[in-house]
Amino acid sequence: MKLICQFCHSEFQGRTHQKFCSVKCGAMNRSAAMCGPRLDEPRSKGCEHCGKIFTVEDCQNNLAKFRARRFCGTRCSALACRPRGSDHPMWKPELEEKQRTSRGPQQSWAYRVKTRDKWTCQQCGAQGGKLEAHHIHEFAKNTELRWGVENGITLCWECHKRLHAQERDKRNNAVNSVKLCGNVQPTDNTEPSLGGNALEGVTTRNRAYGLWHGACGECGKLFYRQMFRVRGKAIVYCCNSCAATARMRQRYGSNCSHERRAPKGEEIV
């Protein structure tokens, strides 16, 4: 019986139930059906987050992947599936007005304040380096003045920390009280003031004096370091390379260098 192959459309002799002229045509027909979408299925759909249209070609012509895909990309998937704001289980409505980040409005406001002041500290006159933008009126209590350029001033790191320490001392009456319980003497105070007065508590804590500023013991470079990393150390180094060089000098003498040493009986050409 003469039949027509449904894949290559050629005539062949076969039985009534046969659809293809050979096994090869049948396999190629199944492969083509798996790669491409069916005629009764849509070939494109919209992203559930942004509404952007994506097609089967964006899924590498994989029909199973196209059916399961809901978003146009990983960014939309993260934004849609990650809870934000009031949808987050740890969201606190009382802190919404006080929260701020280093990005967004805060970053733009700080850049405009520093540009207006020509990237110069307005107290000591330092130019460049570690500059920070300070709110003249408190950020949490003045919502209408938060992002105004006139409410900002450019300060270096040292002047900024010193200003906050002075403001905190005024609010706390210059000391953080330490209660001495039991039959103890004032000299037993575990937190004396910065001047060593045992009758007073500490005037400022780690927030004001949390960074150490000094020179490297090897190369002399000025740098900042956390106070707990340098406490109790006689010499501080800026990096591991300087520390290793100092250890090698202590071990091998003052003529130590980074150059390769020749083994015994050999010379470096």
C-alpha positions in Angstrom: 0.0 0.0 0.0 1.4 3.4 -1.0 1.6 5.9 1.9 3.1 9.4 2.4 5.6 10.0 5.2 4.5 12.7 7.7 8.0 13.9 8.1 9.8 13.9 4.7 6.5 13.7 2.6 7.9 11.0 0.4 5.9 8.0 -0.9 6.6 4.5 0.5 5.1 1.0 0.6 3.8 0.1 4.0 0.8 -0.8 6.2 -2.1 1.3 7.0 -1.1 2.3 10.5 2.4 3.4 9.5 3.2 7.2 9.6 6.8 7.4 8.6 8.9 5.8 5.9 11.7 4.7 8.2 12.8 4.7 11.8 15.1 7.7 11.2 12.1 9.9 10.1 10.2 8.8 13.2 13.1 9.7 15.5 13.7 13.1 13.8 10.0 13.9 14.1 10.0 13.2 17.8 13.1 15.3 18.3 11.6 18.3 16.5 8.4 18.0 18.6 10.4 18.0 21.8 12.5 21.1 20.8 9.8 23.4 19.7 6.5 24.3 21.4 3.3 22.7 20.4 0.9 24.5 18.0 -1.9 24.7 20.6 0.4 26.2 23.3 1.4 29.9 23.6 5.0 30.7 22.5 5.3 33.8 24.8 4.0 35.0 28.1 4.6 38.0 30.5 6.7 38.3 33.6 4.7 38.1 36.8 6.7 41.0 38.3 7.4 43.6 35.6 5.2 42.3 32.8 8.0 42.0 30.3 7.3 39.5 27.5 9.7 36.5 27.1 9.5 33.7 24.6 10.5 30.0 24.2 13.7 31.2 22.6 14.7 32.9 25.9 14.5 29.4 27.5 16.8 27.8 24.9 13.7 26.3 23.1 13.1 24.1 26.1 9.4 23.6 26.5 9.5 22.2 30.0 11.6 25.2 31.2 9.3 27.6 29.4 6.2 26.2 31.2 7.8 26.4 34.6 9.3 29.9 34.2 7.4 32.7 35.8 9.8 35.7 35.6 11.9 37.2 32.9 15.1 37.1 34.9 16.8 36.4 38.2 16.4 40.1 39.3 12.6 40.0 39.0 12.5 36.6 40.7 14.4 37.9 43.7 12.3 41.1 43.9 9.1 39.2 43.8 10.0 36.3 46.1 11.9 38.4 48.7 9.6 40.1 51.2 10.2 43.8 51.7 8.8 46.5 53.9 5.6 45.6 55.7 5.6 42.1 54.1 8.9 41.2 55.9 8.4 39.2 59.1 11.0 41.4 60.9 9.5 44.7 59.8 9.1 47.3 62.6 6.8 50.2 61.8 8.2 52.4 64.6 11.6 52.4 63.0 10.6 53.1 59.4 11.1 56.9 59.7 14.5 56.5 61.4 16.1 54.0 59.1 18.6 55.1 56.4 21.2 53.3 54.3 24.4 54.3 52.6 22.7 54.1 49.2 19.9 56.0 47.6 18.9 59.4 49.1 21.7 59.3 51.8 24.4 58.7 49.2 23.1 61.4 46.9 22.7 63.9 49.7 26.2 63.3 51.0 27.7 63.8 47.5 25.9 67.1 47.0 27.0 68.4 50.5 30.7 67.5 49.8 30.5 69.0 46.3 29.1 72.3 47.7 31.9 72.4 50.3 34.6 71.6 47.6 35.5 68.4 49.4 37.1 70.2 52.3 36.5 69.8 56.0 34.7 72.9 57.3 36.5 72.8 60.8 40.1 71.9 60.2 40.4 72.6 56.5 41.6 69.1 55.5 41.1 68.3 51.8 40.3 64.9 50.4 40.8 61.7 52.5 38.1 60.3 54.7 35.4 62.9 54.5 31.9 62.5 55.9 28.6 64.5 55.6 27.2 65.5 59.0 23.5 66.5 59.6 23.4 69.8 61.4 19.9 69.1 62.7 19.3 65.5 64.0 18.2 63.1 61.3 15.5 61.3 63.3 13.8 64.3 64.7 13.7 66.6 61.6 12.0 64.7 58.8 11.5 67.8 56.6 15.2 68.8 56.8 16.7 65.3 56.2 17.8 65.7 52.5 18.3 69.4 52.4 21.8 70.5 51.4 21.6 73.4 53.8 21.2 70.9 56.7 24.6 69.3 55.9 28.3 70.1 56.5 31.4 68.3 55.4 33.7 67.1 58.1 36.8 64.8 58.2 36.7 61.7 60.2 38.4 63.1 63.3 36.2 66.3 63.5 33.1 64.3 62.9 33.8 61.8 65.7 34.8 64.7 68.0 31.6 66.6 67.3 29.4 63.5 68.1 31.4 62.9 71.3 30.7 66.4 72.5 27.0 66.2 71.7 26.8 62.9 73.5 28.6 64.2 76.5 26.1 67.1 76.7 23.2 64.7 76.6 24.7 62.4 79.3 25.9 65.2 81.5 29.5 64.5 80.5 29.7 61.0 82.2 28.2 57.6 82.0 27.5 56.8 85.6 29.0 53.6 87.1 27.3 52.4 90.3 29.8 51.0 92.8 27.9 48.3 94.8 28.9 47.0 98.2 31.8 48.0 100.4 34.2 49.2 97.7 36.4 52.3 97.3 36.1 54.8 94.4 39.5 53.5 93.2 37.7 50.2 92.4 35.8 51.9 89.5 36.0 49.6 86.5 35.3 52.4 84.0 37.1 55.6 85.0 36.7 58.7 82.9 39.1 59.5 80.1 41.2 61.6 82.4 41.5 58.8 84.9 39.1 60.3 87.5 37.8 57.3 89.5 34.8 59.2 90.8 33.4 59.6 87.3 32.4 57.2 84.7 33.6 57.0 81.1 32.9 60.1 79.1 32.9 58.4 75.7 32.8 54.8 74.7 34.1 52.9 71.7 31.8 54.7 69.3 33.8 57.9 69.7 37.3 56.4 70.0 36.8 53.1 68.1 39.5 53.7 65.5 43.2 54.1 66.0 45.1 56.5 63.7 48.9 56.2 63.4 51.9 55.3 61.4 53.1 51.9 60.3 56.1 50.5 62.2 57.8 49.5 59.0 57.0 51.8 56.1 55.7 54.8 58.1 52.4 55.0 56.2 49.5 56.6 58.1 46.4 54.4 58.3 43.3 53.6 60.4 42.7 50.5 62.4 40.1 49.2 64.9 41.0 49.9 68.5 40.6 46.3 69.6 43.2 45.2 66.9 46.0 47.4 68.2 45.3 47.4 71.9 48.3 46.1 73.8 50.6 46.1 70.7 53.9 48.1 70.9 54.3 48.2 67.1 51.5 48.2 64.5 51.9 47.4 60.8 49.6 48.5 58.0 49.6 45.1 56.1 50.9 41.6 56.3 53.8 42.4 54.0 55.2 45.0 56.3 54.8 42.6 59.3 56.6 39.8 57.4 59.4 42.1 56.5 59.9 43.2 60.1 59.9 39.6 61.3 62.5 38.7 58.7 64.7 41.6 59.7 64.5 40.5 63.3 65.4 37.0 62.4 68.1 37.4 59.8 69.4 40.9 60.7 69.3 44.3 59.1 70.6 43.1 55.7 67.4 41.1 55.1 65.7 41.7 51.7 63.0 40.1 49.6 65.6 39.0 47.0 66.0 35.2 46.4 68.9 33.7 48.3 71.3 31.3 46.5 71.8 27.9 48.0 75.2 27.1 49.5 77.8 26.7 46.8 75.8 28.5 44.1 75.6 32.0 42.8 72.7 34.0 41.4 73.5 35.2 37.9 
